[in-house]
Each structure stands twice: as structure tokens, then as C-alpha cells.
């Protein structure tokens, strides 16, 4: 792996850079595999993973001894875990150290696809909180919605909007996470082709784009709110210089974070403003290149009046639904849920969706201001007062555990995920959750002479 000389020269004066060690780790061919478990679905004690220990800055992150075929693991498709680069899991520490995660929060993950940071955020915020997971690129929002669906939570809204669209929600979010599009040098070990795309001009282009994104979205952050900025770039122009720009132009305050003595993370201080940042070098940490910094928007959030801090004063305060959900329809869907009284039922395109009832006003506000790709949990279509259940319900964490299940072994589970015919002996009839290791994979319908496979066609695995 030949790293560009201009790239190496650009790192010479950055704290923590060791040219010899840096080149050696890139030339070694070493690959690190790490996963983060879904705490609502999976426990490491029940897994077949061969682990090499915990990711030290993550409560649910683990290193694996080898990279298995995740595609051929039914638990991966069930949302039991997310394959995530270890360095980026430090977002959990940044959140824990800057906000009270026990309180109801409104959090925006602005550049969210494919969903690693969003699923992490959802796992650490309270159940009363709201996560808005946004991806502006239309071709990437589908994979984001898929990964959010598999994670299973109801308190997430997936949107697809430009950062400037969030200016309609002034002073709305308690936390905004911007994992900004960057030149990608931190991922050279994982993607050697990224080396050919790196250039000083591309770094400068990315830095200008990062400034535009941050300037566009900051009005949506509450006074006193937290901004977390990160990249997978080593470039000072995309990291420390962006931090200086944030402080100079957008008047935010830098926040110092604590890091473990043995974690290998390098704390940097920017030249102009003294802003704190945290760099991850692959020769110092068990992970890839990463940079993260935390900021506070000046002022006291408590001092803001409700009419100013909450945009519902000027935007729609009632959920827009073309068709009301009738009492009989609610009665049909209710038994499929844990504590159905905790959810608001709305109908969109003939399908019924469940949203936590405490988020009704927030959903109405976001519905008025943004394009929504997915919200809450899609329950299915109610026909003649009976629910034809949706896949989202099957893999959600709000489904009633009393719903009929049928356990599949590994081969039967893979056949199901290929959307092939399956044969399992059972005395159960009708709609049944097919599960593997007690985790639901999706719906089947058992008829007298066959089993219908309702796994989503667009998600089926093609590996034989």
C-alpha cells in the first residue's frame, strides 16, 4: 500500500503522527473486525462469536478474532448486532460525557447512512427520547431505513432532507451529530481504492462542504445544545481547522472529553482557538482513522421559553393522516404489541403505523417541516378487522412476545432469508413469526398444504 507523499507530508505537524508506525500499520494488511450488539435483542453470552475482548469505549462493542460471513448469519438479518468500525463507537462516550441520557432528548443524526451511528445513538438514549436519522442522498436512504427497521425501535424517524431544510426547526434539537462527508483517509486500510481518490483539492472541497453543512444545520440546535462533529479523515483542514471555524464563525464552545489512559486516543488542541479534538490513529488504537469533537451552543436551554424553543408554535401540531384509524382497527392491531396504549396509531397508504404516544407532537412538527421516509413501526394492513402484519413489526422491539413463533435451525433460517420455500413441521396455523435462536426473522403464513414466505423480496440474500 503506497500512501501519497503529499498525504504523508500533510500529517507531519499533527500531534500523535508517527510516520514510521503509521506506514507500517497500513502496509501490514491487518484488518480489524468489530461489532456492536443490540442491547434490546442480543447478549454476547448467547452468541457464537469468537471475540478478542471489548471495545474499551463502548458498552456493547466487541472485537472479533476473525471476520465471519455476516450475510450468512441469520442473527445479522434479525438486527441482533451492527458491524461497526470500533473507533467510531467513541460517539457513545461523547454523548455520555456531554448530555444527560436519562432525560427525554431530541437528537438529530444529520448524515446518517448506512446507520451505524444512528443505531448506536438509539441504544443509549432513553425510550422517551426521539431520534431523527437523516440522509440527504436519496440512493442511500433506503439502506438507512432498512438498518433502522432491523434495529427495531419505535422512537426513530428517518428523513431525507438537505441540512438547510432543518432551519424550519429552529432551536429544536438537544443534540445534533454531524458525521460529515470527508476525504476518507482514515479508511485507507479498509478501502485501498480510496487512496487513488485522495488529493489536496478534494480535502479543500470537503472542508468547504463541511462548513456549509454545519452552518445550515446549527440553527436547529437549541441554545445550550450539544453539537458532535466527526470525520474519518486525518486532515487538519477537515478536523482542527473546522473546529476553529465553528468557534470563530458560529460562536460555539469547545468541550473537553475524558479518555482512558490506555485507550491510545490522542487529544489535540487547535492552534487558533484552543479547541479540543480527539484523533484515532490505527497504529495507536485497535481501529481505523477517526476524529471527533464536541461543542456547546452558548446560552442556557432552560432560559428559552417554550414558544421559542419548540417550533410547534408555528408549525402543525396535529398529526396529518388521510384516513383515521378506527377503534376496530386498533383492536385488531393492539394484541400484536406490548402495551398498545403507549402508542399512537396512524394510517398512511392503507398501512397502520405505531408511534410512541409521547412523541405525537414531535411527529406532527417533523411531518410539517421535513420529508419523512419512515417513522415508528409499520404494523401492516388491516383488512376486514384483521391485521396482515408487516415485516417491520416482526423485527421490532415492541412486538408482543405472546405472538406465535416457530423456531428455525440455521439452514431453514437461510432458506427463509433467501425467500425460498421452507418446510417445518408445526401444529400452528395462520400468521407465525419465524425465529432463529429466539430472535424473530419475519413472518410466515402456515396453510394446510404449504408455508408462505413473507420475507421482503428486496432484502433477500442471494448467497447460496
N, C-alpha and C positions, 0 to 999 in steps of 0.2 A: 504494500500500500504506500504509494508515493504521495505525500502531502505537499501541496503547492508551497513553494518557498515564500511567496508573498503572504500566504496564510500564516506560516510559522513566524515570519518577521512581525506580523501584526500582533502577535501574542507576547512578544519579548518583554514588554514592560508591565504586564498584567500580573498582579500578585498571585502567587501559587504556581505559576507556569514553570515547569521544568522540562526543557526541550528534549533532553535525552530520554527521560522516563515517559514523556508524552508520546514521542515517536515509537518507543519500544512497545508500548501497550497497543498502539494501532497496528504495528507490524506483527504482533503476536498471533493474530487471528482469533483471540479469545472472544467468546460470546457469553453474555450473562442473560439468563432467563429468570424472570421473576413474575409472580402472580400476586394478586390481591383478592382475598376471599370476600364473598358477600356475607356479612355477618348475620343477615336475615335468613340465609339459606344453607350455609355450609360451615363445617368445622374441620379443621385440618386433621383432627384425630380420626375422622371417618374417610379420609382421602387415601389414594394410592400414590400420592406424590412422594418422590424421593427428594426431601428438602435438604438444603445446606444451611438452614437457620433462618432467622427472622431478618427482615429489612429493619434496621435499628430505628428508623424514624417513622415507622408505620405500624399501627396496631394490628393490621390484618395482612401485611405483606410478607412474602416468603421467597427466598431464592430456591431454585430447583437445581438438582445435580445435573440434569440433562433436560433437553427440550423435547417433550413428548409430541405426539401428533394431537394437537388440540382439536383439530377438525373431527377426529375420530373418538373424541371423548364426549359422551352424552351429557356429562355434567357441565361442560363448557356451554353447550346449547341451552341448558336449563338455567343459565345465569348464576351458577354457583361461584364463579370467580371471574376475574378480568385479568387478561395478560397485559401487564403494565410495566414499563421501564421503571426501575427502582428509584432512580434519582428524582423523578417527577412525583413520587409518592410523598416527598417532603412537603407538598402542599398541605397535608394533614397537620404538620407541625405549625406551619404558618397560620393556619386557621385557628388552631387551639391556642396559640400564643397571642392572638390579636382580637378575638371576639369570644363572647360567652355563648358557647354552643348549646347550652341548656335552654336558652331563650328562643322564642319563635323569631326566625330571621327570614328575610327575603334576600336570596342570593342569586346573582347572575353569573353564569359561566358563558362568556361572550363568544369565544372561539372554540366551540366545544367538541366538534367531531374529531375522532370517532367516538369519544365518550369516556375515556379513561378518567379525566379529572372530574367530570360530572358524576360518574358513579361513585368516585371517592367522596366528593362533597356530600352526596345524598346519604352516604353511610355515616357521616359524622355530625350532620345537623340533626336537630330534633324532629320528631314526627310532625310537630305543629308548624314546622318551617316550610317555606316554599323555595324550590329551585327552578329557575328559568334557565334552560340549557339551549343556547342559540348557536346556529351555524349559518353563515350568510351564503355559503356556496351550495347551490341547490343540489348539485350532484353528490354532495357529502351528507346532506341532512337525513337521507334515508338510513344510512348506516348508524347515524347517531340515534335516530328514533328506534331502530332495531335493538341497539345495545341498551338503551334506557328501558325498553319493553322487557328485555330479558332480565334486567336487574330487578324489576318487579314492583317498584314503589309507585304509590299513587300521588305523592306530593311533588311531582315534576311536570313542568310544561315545556315542550320542545317547540322552539320558534325558529324561523328563518328570516332574519332581518339584517339590514345594514346597521353598523353601530350608530349612525346618526338617527336612526328611527327611534332609538331609546331615549332621545331627548324629549319625546312625548311623555315620558315617565320621570319628570324632574323630581329629584330628592326622594326616590322611591326605594332603592335597594340599600340594604345594610352592608352588603359585601358585593364587590364586583371582582371577578377573577378574569384576567386577560392573559391567556397563554398565546402570545402574539405570533403571527406568521413571521418566520425568520429565515436566515440564510442556511440554517440546518447543520452547521459544522459540528455540533455536539453529537450528531448521529452518524458521523463518518464510519465508525466501526460497524454499525448495523447496515449501512447503506453506502457501499463504496461508490455507487453512481453519483451520489450527492457531491462527491469531490469534484467531478467534472463540471458541475453546475455552480460551484463556488467561485466568486470573484469579488473584488473590492467594489465594483459597480453594483453588484447585487446586494452587498451589505448596505451600501448607501441607500439603495432603493427600499430595502426592507426597513431601515431606520425611519425613513420618511413615512412609509405606510404605518409603522407602529405609532408615530406621533399623531397621525390623522385618526387612527382608531381610538387612541386614548383621549384625544381632545373631543371627539364626537361623543364618547360614552360617559365621560366624567359627570356631566350634568345630571345623569340618572342616579348617581351615588348620593346618599343622604349626607348632609352635614354631620361630621363626626364618623362617617362610614369608613370602611376599610377597602382599599384597592390592593390587590395582589397581582403583580406583574411577573411574567416568566417567559423565558425563551429556551430553545435548545441550541443556542449559539454561544460561542466563546467570544465573539466580537465585542470589544469595549463600546463600539459605536452603537450596538444594539442593546447593550446592557447598562453599564455605568453612565454612559452619556445620555441615555434615555431617562435614567433616574434623575440626573442633573436637570434635564429639560422639564421633567414633571414638576420638580421643585421650583424651578425658575419661572416657568410659564403657567403652570396650573396650580401652583401655590399649595401643593400637598406637603405633608410632613413625613419624613422617613422614620421607619420603626426598626429598632434593633431586635433581632431574634436570638434565642439561645440555641446553641448546637452542642451536641455531645462531644466531649474531648477526643474520643476515639472514632468519631464518625468520618473524619477526613475532609469535611466540608470547609472551604476557605471563605472566611468573611472578608469582604473587600469594602473599602471606603472610597467613594468617588472623589475625584480631585477638586471639583469646583464647589460642590455643596456639602460634601461630607456624608453623602447618602450611603446607607448600609445595603450591601448586596451579598448574596451567597452563591458561590461558584462550586460546581461539581466537576472535578477532573477524573477521567477514568483510570489514571494512574494513582489516584488517591482514595477513591471510593469504589465500591463494588456497584458500578452503574455507569451510565453514559454522561456526556456533557450536558450541563443544565445550569441555568441562572435563575434566581428568584429574588424578589424584593417586595417588601410590604410598606404601605403608606396609609396615612390617615388624612381624610379631607378635613381641614380645620373647622373648629366650632363644636358646639355641644348638640348632639342629636336630641337630647331631652328638651332643649330650649325651643325646638321647632314646633310650631303649632300644627295640629292635625290637618287643618285645611291646606297648609303649605307642604307639609312633608308627605301627604298622601294624595296622589293625583286623582283619586276618585271624586274629589270635589269638583273637578271639571270634566272628567271622563265618565263613561257609562258605569252605573253602579248596580245594574241588574244583568244577569247572565242572559245572553241572546240565544234563543233556541227557537227554531222554526216550528217545532211541534212540542207541546208539553208531554211529559211522561205521566201517564195515568196511574191511578192508585193500583189498578190490577197489574200494570206492567211492573211497578215497583215490587208488588207482591211476588211476581214471577222471578225477578232478579234477586230479591233480598236473600233467599236461602243460600245462594252461592257465595255470600260474603260473610266475613267476620264482622259483627256489629254493623249491620246495614244502616242503622240510624245515624252513623257517623259520616254518611256520605250524601252528597247532593247528586241526584240523577238528572242528566240532561240528554237530549236526543239530537244527534247530528247524522244526517244522511241515513235515516232509518235505524241507526245503531244507538244503543244506550251506553252512556259513559258515566263512570263514577268518579267524583272528585271529593276530597275531604271537605266536609261541610264548613269547616272553619276557614277554608280558602275561597269561599264563594265570592266575596267582594273582590279579592285579588284576581281571581279568574276573570271576572267581569271587566276589570280595569285592563288587564292584558289583552283580552279579547277585543277591546275597543281600540287599542293602540298598536297591536302587532299582528303579524301573520302567524297563526298557530298551526304547527304541523301535527302535534299530538299533545293531549292533555289527560292527566289522570290515568284511569284504566278503562279500556274499551271492554264492555261486558258482553256485547253481542246484539243480536236482533231478536226482538220479542214478537213471535208470531202466534196468534190465537192464544195469547196469555201464557205462552211457554217460551223460555229463553233458548235460542240457538246460540250457544256460547262461543265467544271469540277467543283466539289464541292468547291475546293479552291477558285475559282473565286467568287462563290456565297457568301461566308462568308468573302471575302476580303474587305479591306477599299479602294480599287482602282476601284471598280465596278461603272459603270455609274448609277447614280440614276434614269435615264430615262428608265432603263431596266424594262420590265413589271413585276409587282408584284401582288400577291394575298394575302390578309390578312387572317390568320387563327386564330380562337379562341384557347383557351387553350387545349381543348380536341382534336381538329383537329391537332394542332401542335404536341401533344404527339403521335397521331396515325402516323403522318408523321415520327417522330423520331424513332418510333418502326419499321419503314419501312413496315407499313401496308397499306391497301387500304384506300384512303381518298375520300370523296365526298364533293365538294364545288361547289356551283352554280357560274358560271362565263361565261361571254361572250367572254373571251380571249381564244385564241388558240395558240398552239405551246409551246416553252420553256418559262417558267414563274418562277420567284422567289417566293417561298412560304415564307411569313414573319409572324412574331408574334410581336405585339407592334412595328411595323415598322422595325424590325430587321430581315434581311434575315436568314432563316434556311437552305435553299438549293433549289435544282431545282426540278420542276415537269414538265411533258410534258402533256398538255391538248389536248386530241384527241377527235374526235366526240362522242365516246361512252365510254370513260374511262379517268382516270388520271393516268399516270405512275409516280411512286415514285422513284426518283433517289438519295435518301439519301444513303450514303456509308454503305454497309452491315456490315462492320466490326465495325462501330461506333453506330449501332442501340442500343437503350435502351431495356432492357429485362424486366424491371419492368412493371407489369400490373396495 
